[in-house]
Amino acid sequence: MALVKPFRAVRPKKEFAREVASFPYDVLDREEGRAIVRDNPLNFLRVEKSEVDVPNEIPDDDPRVFARARENLQNLIRDGVLFQEDRPCFYVYRQKDAGREQYGLVGCVSVAEYESGLIKKHELTRVDKENERVNHIDATGAQTGLVFLLYRSREEIDRIVSAVIRGVPEYDFTTADGVSHTAWVVGDGAVIEALEREFSKVECLYIADGHHRAASASSVARMRRGRNPAHNGTEEYNYFAATLFPHEQLRIMDYNRAVRDLQGMTPEAFIEKVGEAFVLSRGFPERSPSRPHRFGMYIGGTWYRLDARPELYEKAGLIGRLDVSILQDHLLGPILGIRDPRTDERIKFIGGVRGMDELERMVDEQGYAVAFSLCPPGISELIGIADAGMIMPPKSTWFEPKLRSGLFVHLID
């Protein structure tokens, strides 16, 4: 079963929702975030990514950064920009982007179910990134962003959500990137009970995005259990805030790569080497592959199409058949020497929302030697790998649109 429960969210008053809503902390660097809050001081990045409010010489993991996050959150509440709901509620959160829309339920899920594997993951976390979020949650006493979860679609949950959205939304605004965000408050006790009952029939949940948030919430819960001699399991730190989407509404976007150098090879020698593992064709006007096992490669102002030879994947398992694995195992690793893409600073990952022009810009203007475009995996592949207890290679999935932070904050103090 999936335990999904309402909570007393800290959220913006209607008139401030658009200004408060921010990108997640991990999709912007410090300078990009600082530019946003300079133009909009109410933007929640001042809490979610509070290093934007401290001098550059203070590192991101300095305790003063987390103290500033707590101060900024308290100031937004004190100034009446944010308030806490007077009763536990669910929220339906709709995002519309480029003709697509997805409807998620915002609520809290169980840390214990995450730790037992009922909330399944498909990525590893990095210790440094996890520790940063642990310190942020512990210092602020809040989970300031939502974990992006998916579940196998259920008709009865869809029916309840469809009834909710016939009502008047609490928030309805469009952000500068063209994404529409609409939210409805679910405060009716009968509807809340119906949602809890239907989710109890869901066998398991899957993390789509937010592995570090989930892992950090678990770490903070363990810390607080150890510090609380009266712990009884009902405390708010035993849960983390999430948005749960039916799998049929979601899509995974491509997660592309750029590499700084050619491992000492000339472009001609590199291209020849690539041609030994892949069927290589000069000229690829589409730039982005439309089917699995095909890749785009941009080098020296020219696009090439790469088709993986069948022997590279026909006998491979679930992980080995993924395009990210084929590229890593047969090109990035053996040819370019990228042995651990999680830590190698020569490789950069580019979410598909930035488009193929961004790959060209990185090669033409940013000093990268070569860029690769990939076909994304499907939702069914993600679910199958998570069900098998396997882990996808780093940076395999990019979900878009991103959940905005600041709209639904979960206090754990």
C-alpha positions as CSV (number, residue, x, y, z in Angstrom):
1,M,0.0,0.0,0.0
2,A,1.0,3.6,-0.4
3,L,0.5,5.9,2.6
4,V,-0.4,9.3,1.3
5,K,-1.7,11.9,3.8
6,P,-2.7,15.6,3.8
7,F,-0.6,18.2,5.6
8,R,-0.8,21.8,6.7
9,A,1.2,23.4,4.0
10,V,3.0,26.7,4.3
11,R,2.1,28.4,1.1
12,P,1.8,31.9,-0.5
13,K,-1.2,34.0,-0.4
14,K,-2.9,34.1,-3.8
15,E,-1.6,37.5,-4.8
16,F,2.0,36.4,-4.2
17,A,2.0,32.9,-5.8
18,R,3.6,33.8,-9.1
19,E,6.3,35.8,-7.5
20,V,7.1,33.2,-4.9
21,A,7.2,30.2,-7.2
22,S,10.8,29.2,-8.0
23,F,12.8,26.7,-9.9
24,P,14.2,23.8,-7.8
25,Y,17.5,24.5,-6.2
26,D,19.5,22.2,-8.5
27,V,18.7,23.4,-11.9
28,L,20.3,26.8,-11.6
29,D,23.8,27.9,-10.5
30,R,24.4,30.7,-7.9
31,E,24.7,33.5,-10.4
32,E,21.6,32.5,-12.3
33,G,19.7,32.4,-9.1
34,R,21.1,35.7,-7.9
35,A,19.9,37.4,-11.1
36,I,16.4,36.1,-10.5
37,V,16.1,37.3,-6.9
38,R,17.7,40.6,-7.8
39,D,14.7,41.3,-10.0
40,N,12.2,39.6,-7.7
41,P,13.1,39.6,-4.0
42,L,10.0,37.4,-3.1
43,N,11.3,34.5,-5.3
44,F,11.6,31.4,-3.1
45,L,15.1,30.8,-4.3
46,R,16.1,32.9,-1.4
47,V,15.0,30.0,0.8
48,E,15.5,27.1,-1.5
49,K,18.9,28.2,-2.7
50,S,19.9,30.7,-0.1
51,E,23.5,30.9,-1.2
52,V,22.2,33.6,-3.6
53,D,21.9,35.9,-0.6
54,V,25.5,35.5,0.8
55,P,28.8,36.7,-0.6
56,N,30.6,34.5,-3.2
57,E,33.5,33.7,-0.8
58,I,31.0,31.8,1.4
59,P,30.7,28.2,0.1
60,D,27.3,26.6,-0.6
61,D,27.7,24.2,2.3
62,D,28.6,26.8,4.9
63,P,26.3,26.9,8.0
64,R,25.7,30.6,7.3
65,V,23.9,29.6,4.1
66,F,21.5,27.4,5.9
67,A,20.9,30.0,8.7
68,R,20.1,32.5,6.0
69,A,17.6,30.0,4.5
70,R,15.8,29.7,7.8
71,E,15.8,33.5,8.3
72,N,14.4,34.1,4.8
73,L,11.6,31.5,5.3
74,Q,10.6,33.0,8.7
75,N,10.7,36.5,7.1
76,L,8.3,35.5,4.3
77,I,5.9,34.1,7.0
78,R,6.3,37.1,9.3
79,D,5.6,39.5,6.4
80,G,2.4,37.7,5.4
81,V,3.7,36.5,2.0
82,L,3.4,32.9,3.2
83,F,0.9,31.4,5.7
84,Q,0.3,28.0,7.1
85,E,-2.9,26.2,6.3
86,D,-5.2,25.9,9.4
87,R,-6.0,22.2,8.6
88,P,-4.4,19.3,6.8
89,C,-5.2,19.4,3.0
90,F,-4.3,17.8,-0.2
91,Y,-3.7,19.9,-3.3
92,V,-4.1,19.1,-7.0
93,Y,-1.3,20.7,-9.0
94,R,-1.7,21.0,-12.7
95,Q,1.1,22.0,-15.1
96,K,0.6,22.8,-18.8
97,D,3.4,23.1,-21.2
98,A,3.5,23.1,-25.0
99,G,0.1,21.5,-25.4
100,R,0.7,18.9,-22.6
101,E,-0.8,18.9,-19.1
102,Q,-0.2,16.7,-16.1
103,Y,-2.2,16.6,-12.8
104,G,-0.5,15.7,-9.6
105,L,-1.7,15.3,-6.0
106,V,0.4,17.2,-3.5
107,G,0.6,15.4,-0.1
108,C,3.0,13.7,2.3
109,V,4.4,10.2,1.9
110,S,6.1,8.0,4.4
111,V,9.8,8.0,5.1
112,A,9.4,4.4,6.4
113,E,8.0,3.3,3.1
114,Y,10.9,5.0,1.3
115,E,13.3,3.1,3.6
116,S,11.5,-0.2,3.1
117,G,11.6,0.1,-0.7
118,L,7.9,0.7,-1.3
119,I,8.9,4.1,-2.7
120,K,11.3,2.9,-5.4
121,K,14.3,4.8,-6.8
122,H,16.2,4.4,-10.0
123,E,19.2,6.7,-9.4
124,L,22.1,6.8,-6.9
125,T,22.6,10.0,-4.9
126,R,25.8,11.9,-4.3
127,V,26.9,12.2,-0.7
128,D,27.9,15.9,-1.0
129,K,24.5,16.8,-2.6
130,E,22.6,14.7,0.0
131,N,24.5,16.3,2.9
132,E,23.7,19.8,1.6
133,R,20.0,19.1,1.6
134,V,20.2,17.4,5.0
135,N,21.7,20.5,6.5
136,H,19.1,22.7,4.6
137,I,16.1,20.7,5.9
138,D,17.5,20.4,9.4
139,A,18.3,24.2,9.7
140,T,15.0,25.4,8.2
141,G,12.9,22.8,9.9
142,A,11.1,22.4,6.5
143,Q,11.1,20.5,3.3
144,T,11.1,23.4,0.9
145,G,10.7,21.5,-2.3
146,L,8.6,18.6,-3.6
147,V,9.7,15.1,-4.5
148,F,8.3,14.2,-8.0
149,L,6.7,10.8,-7.7
150,L,4.7,8.7,-10.1
151,Y,2.3,5.8,-9.7
152,R,0.6,3.4,-12.1
153,S,-2.5,5.2,-13.2
154,R,-5.7,4.3,-11.4
155,E,-9.1,5.2,-12.9
156,E,-10.7,6.0,-9.5
157,I,-8.0,8.5,-8.6
158,D,-8.4,10.1,-12.0
159,R,-12.1,10.4,-11.3
160,I,-11.6,12.1,-8.0
161,V,-9.1,14.5,-9.4
162,S,-11.4,15.4,-12.3
163,A,-14.1,16.3,-9.8
164,V,-11.7,18.5,-7.8
165,I,-10.6,20.5,-10.9
166,R,-14.2,21.5,-11.7
167,G,-14.0,23.8,-8.8
168,V,-12.3,27.3,-8.6
169,P,-8.5,27.1,-8.4
170,E,-6.5,28.7,-5.6
171,Y,-3.6,29.5,-7.9
172,D,-3.5,30.0,-11.6
173,F,-0.5,31.7,-13.2
174,T,2.0,31.3,-16.0
175,T,5.8,31.6,-15.4
176,A,8.3,33.3,-17.7
177,D,9.2,30.0,-19.4
178,G,5.6,29.6,-20.6
179,V,4.5,26.9,-18.2
180,S,1.1,27.3,-16.7
181,H,0.7,26.4,-13.0
182,T,-2.8,25.8,-11.5
183,A,-3.6,24.5,-8.0
184,W,-6.8,23.5,-6.2
185,V,-7.1,23.1,-2.4
186,V,-8.6,19.7,-1.3
187,G,-10.0,20.4,2.2
188,D,-13.2,18.4,2.1
189,G,-12.9,15.6,4.6
190,A,-14.8,13.1,2.5
191,V,-12.6,13.7,-0.6
192,I,-9.5,13.5,1.5
193,E,-10.6,10.1,2.9
194,A,-11.4,8.9,-0.6
195,L,-8.0,9.8,-1.9
196,E,-6.2,8.2,1.1
197,R,-8.3,5.1,0.6
198,E,-7.5,4.9,-3.2
199,F,-3.8,5.4,-2.7
200,S,-3.8,2.6,-0.1
201,K,-4.6,0.4,-3.0
202,V,-1.5,1.5,-4.9
203,E,1.2,-1.1,-4.6
204,C,4.2,1.2,-4.7
205,L,5.4,4.6,-5.8
206,Y,8.3,5.6,-8.0
207,I,10.7,8.5,-7.7
208,A,10.8,10.3,-11.0
209,D,12.8,13.3,-9.8
210,G,14.1,14.4,-6.4
211,H,16.2,11.4,-5.3
212,H,18.4,13.7,-3.2
213,R,15.4,15.3,-1.5
214,A,13.9,11.9,-0.6
215,A,17.2,10.6,0.7
216,S,17.8,13.7,2.7
217,A,14.3,13.6,4.3
218,S,15.1,10.1,5.4
219,S,18.5,11.1,6.9
220,V,16.9,14.0,8.8
221,A,14.1,11.7,10.1
222,R,16.8,9.3,11.5
223,M,18.6,12.3,13.1
224,R,15.5,13.6,14.7
225,R,14.3,10.2,15.9
226,G,17.7,9.9,17.7
227,R,17.3,13.3,19.3
228,N,13.7,12.8,20.3
229,P,13.2,10.5,23.4
230,A,9.5,10.9,23.0
231,H,9.4,9.8,19.4
232,N,6.2,8.0,18.5
233,G,6.1,7.8,14.7
234,T,3.5,10.5,14.2
235,E,5.9,13.5,14.0
236,E,6.0,15.4,10.7
237,Y,9.6,14.5,10.2
238,N,8.4,11.0,9.5
239,Y,7.0,12.2,6.2
240,F,8.1,14.1,3.2
241,A,6.2,16.3,0.8
242,A,5.7,15.1,-2.8
243,T,3.6,15.5,-5.9
244,L,2.2,12.2,-7.2
245,F,1.4,11.9,-10.9
246,P,-0.2,9.0,-12.8
247,H,2.4,7.5,-15.1
248,E,0.3,7.8,-18.3
249,Q,0.5,11.7,-18.1
250,L,4.3,11.9,-17.9
251,R,7.1,11.9,-20.4
252,I,10.8,11.7,-20.0
253,M,12.9,14.1,-22.0
254,D,16.4,13.5,-23.4
255,Y,19.4,14.1,-21.2
256,N,22.3,15.0,-23.4
257,R,26.1,15.2,-23.0
258,A,29.0,17.4,-23.9
259,V,32.7,16.5,-23.3
260,R,35.4,19.1,-22.8
261,D,38.2,17.3,-24.9
262,L,39.0,14.4,-27.2
263,Q,41.4,12.6,-24.9
264,G,44.4,13.9,-26.9
265,M,43.0,12.7,-30.3
266,T,42.5,14.9,-33.4
267,P,38.9,15.3,-34.5
268,E,39.7,13.0,-37.5
269,A,41.1,10.3,-35.4
270,F,38.2,10.5,-32.9
271,I,35.6,10.3,-35.6
272,E,37.4,7.3,-37.1
273,K,37.4,5.6,-33.7
274,V,33.7,6.2,-33.2
275,G,33.0,4.7,-36.6
276,E,34.4,1.4,-35.4
277,A,31.6,1.0,-32.8
278,F,28.8,2.8,-34.5
279,V,27.5,3.2,-38.0
280,L,28.4,6.8,-38.6
281,S,26.8,9.1,-41.2
282,R,27.9,12.7,-41.8
283,G,25.0,15.1,-41.8
284,F,22.0,14.8,-39.3
285,P,19.6,17.6,-40.0
286,E,17.2,16.4,-37.3
287,R,20.0,16.7,-34.7
288,S,17.9,14.9,-32.1
289,P,17.3,11.1,-32.5
290,S,13.7,10.0,-32.8
291,R,14.2,6.3,-32.0
292,P,16.3,4.2,-29.5
293,H,19.9,3.2,-30.3
294,R,20.4,6.3,-32.5
295,F,22.5,9.3,-31.4
296,G,23.4,12.7,-32.7
297,M,27.0,13.9,-32.4
298,Y,28.1,17.5,-33.0
299,I,31.8,18.2,-33.6
300,G,33.6,20.9,-35.5
301,G,30.4,22.6,-36.7
302,T,29.0,19.4,-38.2
303,W,26.3,17.0,-37.0
304,Y,26.8,13.2,-37.4
305,R,24.2,10.4,-37.0
306,L,25.4,7.4,-35.0
307,D,23.5,4.1,-35.1
308,A,24.6,1.5,-32.5
309,R,25.5,-1.8,-34.1
310,P,23.1,-4.5,-32.9
311,E,25.8,-6.5,-31.2
312,L,26.2,-3.6,-28.7
313,Y,22.7,-4.1,-27.2
314,E,21.0,-7.3,-28.5
315,K,22.2,-9.5,-25.7
316,A,22.3,-6.8,-23.0
317,G,20.1,-6.6,-20.0
318,L,17.7,-3.9,-18.9
319,I,20.4,-1.4,-18.1
320,G,22.8,-2.3,-20.9
321,R,20.0,-1.7,-23.5
322,L,19.5,1.9,-22.4
323,D,20.9,4.5,-24.8
324,V,22.8,6.2,-21.9
325,S,24.5,2.9,-21.2
326,I,25.4,2.2,-24.9
327,L,26.9,5.7,-25.2
328,Q,28.8,5.4,-21.9
329,D,30.0,1.8,-22.4
330,H,31.0,2.0,-26.0
331,L,32.1,5.6,-26.6
332,L,32.4,7.9,-23.5
333,G,34.3,5.3,-21.5
334,P,36.5,3.4,-23.9
335,I,37.1,6.2,-26.4
336,L,37.0,9.4,-24.4
337,G,38.1,8.0,-21.0
338,I,35.0,9.1,-19.1
339,R,35.1,6.3,-16.5
340,D,32.8,7.7,-13.9
341,P,30.4,10.2,-15.3
342,R,29.1,11.0,-11.8
343,T,32.5,12.6,-10.9
344,D,34.4,13.4,-14.1
345,E,34.5,17.1,-14.6
346,R,35.2,16.8,-18.3
347,I,31.6,15.9,-19.0
348,K,28.5,18.1,-18.7
349,F,24.9,17.0,-18.8
350,I,22.3,19.1,-20.6
351,G,18.5,18.7,-20.1
352,G,16.6,18.3,-23.3
353,V,14.5,21.4,-22.5
354,R,17.5,23.5,-23.5
355,G,17.3,22.1,-27.0
356,M,19.9,21.2,-29.7
357,D,21.0,24.8,-30.1
358,E,22.4,24.6,-26.6
359,L,24.6,21.7,-27.6
360,E,25.9,23.6,-30.6
361,R,26.6,26.6,-28.4
362,M,28.6,24.6,-26.0
363,V,30.8,23.3,-28.8
364,D,31.0,26.5,-30.8
365,E,31.3,29.0,-28.0
366,Q,31.9,27.3,-24.6
367,G,35.0,25.3,-25.4
368,Y,33.6,21.8,-25.5
369,A,35.0,19.4,-28.1
370,V,32.0,17.3,-28.8
371,A,28.3,17.0,-27.8
372,F,25.9,14.1,-28.0
373,S,22.1,14.0,-28.3
374,L,20.2,10.9,-27.0
375,C,16.7,9.4,-27.3
376,P,15.2,9.3,-23.8
377,P,14.0,6.1,-22.1
378,G,10.3,5.5,-21.7
379,I,8.3,5.5,-18.5
380,S,7.8,1.8,-18.8
381,E,11.6,1.3,-18.8
382,L,12.0,3.4,-15.7
383,I,9.3,1.4,-13.9
384,G,10.7,-1.9,-15.0
385,I,14.2,-1.0,-13.8
386,A,13.0,0.2,-10.5
387,D,10.8,-2.9,-10.0
388,A,13.9,-5.0,-10.7
389,G,15.8,-3.2,-7.9
390,M,18.3,-1.8,-10.5
391,I,19.8,1.6,-10.8
392,M,19.9,3.6,-14.0
393,P,23.2,5.2,-15.1
394,P,23.7,8.8,-13.9
395,K,21.6,11.5,-15.6
396,S,19.4,9.1,-17.5
397,T,16.1,11.0,-17.1
398,W,15.0,14.6,-17.4
399,F,11.4,15.4,-16.5
400,E,9.8,18.6,-17.7
401,P,8.1,20.8,-16.6
402,K,9.9,21.1,-13.3
403,L,7.8,21.3,-10.1
404,R,8.0,24.8,-8.7
405,S,9.3,25.3,-5.1
406,G,7.6,27.5,-2.5
407,L,4.0,26.8,-3.4
408,F,3.7,23.9,-0.8
409,V,6.2,23.8,2.0
410,H,6.2,21.1,4.7
411,L,7.2,22.1,8.2
412,I,8.8,19.3,10.2
413,D,9.4,21.2,13.4
